[in-house]
Amino acid sequence: MKGVKKQHLPTKACRTCGRPFTWRKKWERDWEQVLYCSDRCRGGKGKG
């Protein structure tokens, strides 16, 4: 992912709220397992 512009990063939709979120460096090794946009959504307290 080095040298990639922000608008060209992969995105996913959050399972709880449905909002799109983009790839982050800290998720590099486990991007396939990332399902939620935030801790709030992961806890089930988000919208939806």
PDB file of N, CA, C and O in Angstrom:
ATOM      1  N   MET A   1       0.808  -1.203   0.000  1.00  0.00           N
ATOM      2  CA  MET A   1       0.000   0.000   0.000  1.00  0.00           C
ATOM      3  C   MET A   1       0.849   1.264   0.000  1.00  0.00           C
ATOM      4  O   MET A   1       0.302   2.366  -0.039  1.00  0.00           O
ATOM      5  N   LYS A   2       2.127   1.137   0.041  1.00  0.00           N
ATOM      6  CA  LYS A   2       2.994   2.305   0.113  1.00  0.00           C
ATOM      7  C   LYS A   2       2.903   3.136  -1.164  1.00  0.00           C
ATOM      8  O   LYS A   2       2.981   2.597  -2.268  1.00  0.00           O
ATOM      9  N   GLY A   3       2.737   4.435  -1.011  1.00  0.00           N
ATOM     10  CA  GLY A   3       2.671   5.330  -2.150  1.00  0.00           C
ATOM     11  C   GLY A   3       1.306   5.427  -2.808  1.00  0.00           C
ATOM     12  O   GLY A   3       1.200   5.961  -3.912  1.00  0.00           O
ATOM     13  N   VAL A   4       0.267   4.932  -2.171  1.00  0.00           N
ATOM     14  CA  VAL A   4      -1.090   4.974  -2.730  1.00  0.00           C
ATOM     15  C   VAL A   4      -1.803   6.221  -2.209  1.00  0.00           C
ATOM     16  O   VAL A   4      -1.753   6.519  -1.016  1.00  0.00           O
ATOM     17  N   LYS A   5      -2.461   6.940  -3.105  1.00  0.00           N
ATOM     18  CA  LYS A   5      -3.210   8.129  -2.696  1.00  0.00           C
ATOM     19  C   LYS A   5      -4.460   7.731  -1.930  1.00  0.00           C
ATOM     20  O   LYS A   5      -5.008   6.649  -2.143  1.00  0.00           O
ATOM     21  N   LYS A   6      -4.910   8.606  -1.039  1.00  0.00           N
ATOM     22  CA  LYS A   6      -6.046   8.307  -0.175  1.00  0.00           C
ATOM     23  C   LYS A   6      -7.309   7.936  -0.945  1.00  0.00           C
ATOM     24  O   LYS A   6      -8.055   7.054  -0.519  1.00  0.00           O
ATOM     25  N   GLN A   7      -7.553   8.592  -2.060  1.00  0.00           N
ATOM     26  CA  GLN A   7      -8.776   8.290  -2.808  1.00  0.00           C
ATOM     27  C   GLN A   7      -8.735   6.926  -3.492  1.00  0.00           C
ATOM     28  O   GLN A   7      -9.763   6.455  -3.978  1.00  0.00           O
ATOM     29  N   HIS A   8      -7.562   6.281  -3.538  1.00  0.00           N
ATOM     30  CA  HIS A   8      -7.431   4.975  -4.177  1.00  0.00           C
ATOM     31  C   HIS A   8      -7.329   3.831  -3.175  1.00  0.00           C
ATOM     32  O   HIS A   8      -7.068   2.696  -3.572  1.00  0.00           O
ATOM     33  N   LEU A   9      -7.529   4.103  -1.873  1.00  0.00           N
ATOM     34  CA  LEU A   9      -7.493   3.056  -0.858  1.00  0.00           C
ATOM     35  C   LEU A   9      -8.773   2.239  -0.912  1.00  0.00           C
ATOM     36  O   LEU A   9      -9.828   2.764  -1.268  1.00  0.00           O
ATOM     37  N   PRO A  10      -8.692   0.944  -0.559  1.00  0.00           N
ATOM     38  CA  PRO A  10      -9.903   0.118  -0.553  1.00  0.00           C
ATOM     39  C   PRO A  10     -10.880   0.565   0.534  1.00  0.00           C
ATOM     40  O   PRO A  10     -10.478   1.103   1.565  1.00  0.00           O
ATOM     41  N   THR A  11     -12.161   0.334   0.286  1.00  0.00           N
ATOM     42  CA  THR A  11     -13.200   0.686   1.258  1.00  0.00           C
ATOM     43  C   THR A  11     -14.101  -0.515   1.518  1.00  0.00           C
ATOM     44  O   THR A  11     -14.161  -1.451   0.720  1.00  0.00           O
ATOM     45  N   LYS A  12     -14.795  -0.471   2.641  1.00  0.00           N
ATOM     46  CA  LYS A  12     -15.785  -1.484   3.021  1.00  0.00           C
ATOM     47  C   LYS A  12     -16.968  -0.762   3.645  1.00  0.00           C
ATOM     48  O   LYS A  12     -16.866   0.405   4.023  1.00  0.00           O
ATOM     49  N   ALA A  13     -18.087  -1.462   3.750  1.00  0.00           N
ATOM     50  CA  ALA A  13     -19.254  -0.929   4.454  1.00  0.00           C
ATOM     51  C   ALA A  13     -19.321  -1.585   5.825  1.00  0.00           C
ATOM     52  O   ALA A  13     -19.128  -2.795   5.948  1.00  0.00           O
ATOM     53  N   CYS A  14     -19.589  -0.801   6.842  1.00  0.00           N
ATOM     54  CA  CYS A  14     -19.696  -1.295   8.212  1.00  0.00           C
ATOM     55  C   CYS A  14     -20.906  -2.218   8.335  1.00  0.00           C
ATOM     56  O   CYS A  14     -21.959  -1.933   7.766  1.00  0.00           O
ATOM     57  N   ARG A  15     -20.769  -3.308   9.066  1.00  0.00           N
ATOM     58  CA  ARG A  15     -21.866  -4.252   9.242  1.00  0.00           C
ATOM     59  C   ARG A  15     -22.995  -3.710  10.099  1.00  0.00           C
ATOM     60  O   ARG A  15     -24.143  -4.125   9.939  1.00  0.00           O
ATOM     61  N   THR A  16     -22.693  -2.796  10.999  1.00  0.00           N
ATOM     62  CA  THR A  16     -23.716  -2.266  11.896  1.00  0.00           C
ATOM     63  C   THR A  16     -24.448  -1.063  11.302  1.00  0.00           C
ATOM     64  O   THR A  16     -25.675  -1.060  11.208  1.00  0.00           O
ATOM     65  N   CYS A  17     -23.692  -0.050  10.905  1.00  0.00           N
ATOM     66  CA  CYS A  17     -24.328   1.194  10.451  1.00  0.00           C
ATOM     67  C   CYS A  17     -24.370   1.340   8.930  1.00  0.00           C
ATOM     68  O   CYS A  17     -25.123   2.167   8.415  1.00  0.00           O
ATOM     69  N   GLY A  18     -23.581   0.559   8.210  1.00  0.00           N
ATOM     70  CA  GLY A  18     -23.581   0.609   6.757  1.00  0.00           C
ATOM     71  C   GLY A  18     -22.735   1.714   6.154  1.00  0.00           C
ATOM     72  O   GLY A  18     -22.666   1.837   4.931  1.00  0.00           O
ATOM     73  N   ARG A  19     -22.091   2.519   6.981  1.00  0.00           N
ATOM     74  CA  ARG A  19     -21.238   3.597   6.475  1.00  0.00           C
ATOM     75  C   ARG A  19     -19.970   3.021   5.843  1.00  0.00           C
ATOM     76  O   ARG A  19     -19.433   2.021   6.319  1.00  0.00           O
ATOM     77  N   PRO A  20     -19.500   3.648   4.783  1.00  0.00           N
ATOM     78  CA  PRO A  20     -18.236   3.191   4.199  1.00  0.00           C
ATOM     79  C   PRO A  20     -17.051   3.674   5.043  1.00  0.00           C
ATOM     80  O   PRO A  20     -17.063   4.784   5.574  1.00  0.00           O
ATOM     81  N   PHE A  21     -16.036   2.825   5.155  1.00  0.00           N
ATOM     82  CA  PHE A  21     -14.802   3.229   5.822  1.00  0.00           C
ATOM     83  C   PHE A  21     -13.623   2.733   4.998  1.00  0.00           C
ATOM     84  O   PHE A  21     -13.735   1.736   4.285  1.00  0.00           O
ATOM     85  N   THR A  22     -12.500   3.423   5.094  1.00  0.00           N
ATOM     86  CA  THR A  22     -11.345   3.115   4.259  1.00  0.00           C
ATOM     87  C   THR A  22     -10.261   2.388   5.027  1.00  0.00           C
ATOM     88  O   THR A  22     -10.213   2.400   6.257  1.00  0.00           O
ATOM     89  N   TRP A  23      -9.406   1.764   4.270  1.00  0.00           N
ATOM     90  CA  TRP A  23      -8.263   1.012   4.780  1.00  0.00           C
ATOM     91  C   TRP A  23      -7.367   1.898   5.628  1.00  0.00           C
ATOM     92  O   TRP A  23      -7.161   3.068   5.305  1.00  0.00           O
ATOM     93  N   ARG A  24      -6.832   1.347   6.712  1.00  0.00           N
ATOM     94  CA  ARG A  24      -5.873   2.046   7.564  1.00  0.00           C
ATOM     95  C   ARG A  24      -4.623   1.200   7.700  1.00  0.00           C
ATOM     96  O   ARG A  24      -4.682  -0.028   7.631  1.00  0.00           O
ATOM     97  N   LYS A  25      -3.515   1.847   7.889  1.00  0.00           N
ATOM     98  CA  LYS A  25      -2.230   1.157   8.014  1.00  0.00           C
ATOM     99  C   LYS A  25      -2.264   0.120   9.137  1.00  0.00           C
ATOM    100  O   LYS A  25      -1.705  -0.967   8.987  1.00  0.00           O
ATOM    101  N   LYS A  26      -2.915   0.443  10.267  1.00  0.00           N
ATOM    102  CA  LYS A  26      -2.943  -0.494  11.393  1.00  0.00           C
ATOM    103  C   LYS A  26      -3.760  -1.756  11.090  1.00  0.00           C
ATOM    104  O   LYS A  26      -3.642  -2.755  11.799  1.00  0.00           O
ATOM    105  N   TRP A  27      -4.587  -1.712  10.037  1.00  0.00           N
ATOM    106  CA  TRP A  27      -5.362  -2.877   9.634  1.00  0.00           C
ATOM    107  C   TRP A  27      -4.688  -3.660   8.508  1.00  0.00           C
ATOM    108  O   TRP A  27      -5.303  -4.560   7.937  1.00  0.00           O
ATOM    109  N   GLU A  28      -3.454  -3.341   8.182  1.00  0.00           N
ATOM    110  CA  GLU A  28      -2.763  -3.921   7.032  1.00  0.00           C
ATOM    111  C   GLU A  28      -2.757  -5.452   7.045  1.00  0.00           C
ATOM    112  O   GLU A  28      -3.037  -6.076   6.021  1.00  0.00           O
ATOM    113  N   ARG A  29      -2.444  -6.059   8.185  1.00  0.00           N
ATOM    114  CA  ARG A  29      -2.329  -7.516   8.251  1.00  0.00           C
ATOM    115  C   ARG A  29      -3.674  -8.230   8.313  1.00  0.00           C
ATOM    116  O   ARG A  29      -3.769  -9.384   7.896  1.00  0.00           O
ATOM    117  N   ASP A  30      -4.715  -7.575   8.823  1.00  0.00           N
ATOM    118  CA  ASP A  30      -6.003  -8.258   8.991  1.00  0.00           C
ATOM    119  C   ASP A  30      -7.183  -7.514   8.368  1.00  0.00           C
ATOM    120  O   ASP A  30      -8.280  -7.522   8.927  1.00  0.00           O
ATOM    121  N   TRP A  31      -6.973  -6.880   7.232  1.00  0.00           N
ATOM    122  CA  TRP A  31      -8.032  -6.128   6.545  1.00  0.00           C
ATOM    123  C   TRP A  31      -9.229  -7.012   6.224  1.00  0.00           C
ATOM    124  O   TRP A  31     -10.364  -6.537   6.258  1.00  0.00           O
ATOM    125  N   GLU A  32      -9.007  -8.269   5.916  1.00  0.00           N
ATOM    126  CA  GLU A  32     -10.108  -9.184   5.578  1.00  0.00           C
ATOM    127  C   GLU A  32     -11.024  -9.427   6.778  1.00  0.00           C
ATOM    128  O   GLU A  32     -12.212  -9.695   6.594  1.00  0.00           O
ATOM    129  N   GLN A  33     -10.499  -9.340   8.002  1.00  0.00           N
ATOM    130  CA  GLN A  33     -11.292  -9.591   9.200  1.00  0.00           C
ATOM    131  C   GLN A  33     -11.941  -8.337   9.770  1.00  0.00           C
ATOM    132  O   GLN A  33     -12.784  -8.441  10.661  1.00  0.00           O
ATOM    133  N   VAL A  34     -11.574  -7.157   9.283  1.00  0.00           N
ATOM    134  CA  VAL A  34     -12.160  -5.906   9.782  1.00  0.00           C
ATOM    135  C   VAL A  34     -13.592  -5.786   9.244  1.00  0.00           C
ATOM    136  O   VAL A  34     -13.810  -5.791   8.033  1.00  0.00           O
ATOM    137  N   LEU A  35     -14.560  -5.677  10.157  1.00  0.00           N
ATOM    138  CA  LEU A  35     -15.972  -5.657   9.754  1.00  0.00           C
ATOM    139  C   LEU A  35     -16.701  -4.387  10.174  1.00  0.00           C
ATOM    140  O   LEU A  35     -17.751  -4.068   9.616  1.00  0.00           O
ATOM    141  N   TYR A  36     -16.159  -3.652  11.157  1.00  0.00           N
ATOM    142  CA  TYR A  36     -16.848  -2.511  11.719  1.00  0.00           C
ATOM    143  C   TYR A  36     -16.013  -1.244  11.585  1.00  0.00           C
ATOM    144  O   TYR A  36     -14.783  -1.306  11.578  1.00  0.00           O
ATOM    145  N   CYS A  37     -16.673  -0.103  11.480  1.00  0.00           N
ATOM    146  CA  CYS A  37     -15.987   1.171  11.292  1.00  0.00           C
ATOM    147  C   CYS A  37     -15.424   1.736  12.585  1.00  0.00           C
ATOM    148  O   CYS A  37     -14.503   2.552  12.549  1.00  0.00           O
ATOM    149  N   SER A  38     -15.967   1.313  13.742  1.00  0.00           N
ATOM    150  CA  SER A  38     -15.537   1.882  15.018  1.00  0.00           C
ATOM    151  C   SER A  38     -15.789   0.898  16.157  1.00  0.00           C
ATOM    152  O   SER A  38     -16.444  -0.128  15.977  1.00  0.00           O
ATOM    153  N   ASP A  39     -15.256   1.231  17.332  1.00  0.00           N
ATOM    154  CA  ASP A  39     -15.509   0.420  18.531  1.00  0.00           C
ATOM    155  C   ASP A  39     -16.978   0.473  18.915  1.00  0.00           C
ATOM    156  O   ASP A  39     -17.528  -0.514  19.404  1.00  0.00           O
ATOM    157  N   ARG A  40     -17.608   1.601  18.698  1.00  0.00           N
ATOM    158  CA  ARG A  40     -19.032   1.742  19.028  1.00  0.00           C
ATOM    159  C   ARG A  40     -19.876   0.758  18.202  1.00  0.00           C
ATOM    160  O   ARG A  40     -20.764   0.104  18.748  1.00  0.00           O
ATOM    161  N   CYS A  41     -19.612   0.651  16.920  1.00  0.00           N
ATOM    162  CA  CYS A  41     -20.351  -0.274  16.069  1.00  0.00           C
ATOM    163  C   CYS A  41     -20.023  -1.734  16.416  1.00  0.00           C
ATOM    164  O   CYS A  41     -20.902  -2.595  16.367  1.00  0.00           O
ATOM    165  N   ARG A  42     -18.790  -2.006  16.757  1.00  0.00           N
ATOM    166  CA  ARG A  42     -18.392  -3.361  17.126  1.00  0.00           C
ATOM    167  C   ARG A  42     -19.117  -3.805  18.407  1.00  0.00           C
ATOM    168  O   ARG A  42     -19.437  -4.982  18.574  1.00  0.00           O
ATOM    169  N   GLY A  43     -19.364  -2.860  19.291  1.00  0.00           N
ATOM    170  CA  GLY A  43     -20.076  -3.161  20.534  1.00  0.00           C
ATOM    171  C   GLY A  43     -21.575  -3.303  20.357  1.00  0.00           C
ATOM    172  O   GLY A  43     -22.272  -3.698  21.292  1.00  0.00           O
ATOM    173  N   GLY A  44     -22.080  -2.991  19.180  1.00  0.00           N
ATOM    174  CA  GLY A  44     -23.503  -3.134  18.906  1.00  0.00           C
ATOM    175  C   GLY A  44     -24.337  -1.943  19.318  1.00  0.00           C
ATOM    176  O   GLY A  44     -25.565  -2.024  19.325  1.00  0.00           O
ATOM    177  N   LYS A  45     -23.692  -0.827  19.665  1.00  0.00           N
ATOM    178  CA  LYS A  45     -24.437   0.331  20.126  1.00  0.00           C
ATOM    179  C   LYS A  45     -24.627   1.381  19.037  1.00  0.00           C
ATOM    180  O   LYS A  45     -25.179   2.451  19.297  1.00  0.00           O
ATOM    181  N   GLY A  46     -24.181   1.089  17.833  1.00  0.00           N
ATOM    182  CA  GLY A  46     -24.323   2.037  16.737  1.00  0.00           C
ATOM    183  C   GLY A  46     -25.707   1.991  16.119  1.00  0.00           C
ATOM    184  O   GLY A  46     -26.588   1.273  16.591  1.00  0.00           O
ATOM    185  N   LYS A  47     -25.888   2.759  15.066  1.00  0.00           N
ATOM    186  CA  LYS A  47     -27.174   2.784  14.355  1.00  0.00           C
ATOM    187  C   LYS A  47     -27.407   1.461  13.654  1.00  0.00           C
ATOM    188  O   LYS A  47     -26.461   0.740  13.335  1.00  0.00           O
ATOM    189  N   GLY A  48     -28.654   1.150  13.418  1.00  0.00           N
ATOM    190  CA  GLY A  48     -28.983   0.005  12.604  1.00  0.00           C
ATOM    191  C   GLY A  48     -29.612  -1.068  13.366  1.00  0.00           C
ATOM    192  O   GLY A  48     -29.949  -2.109  12.803  1.00  0.00           O
TER     193      GLY A  48
END
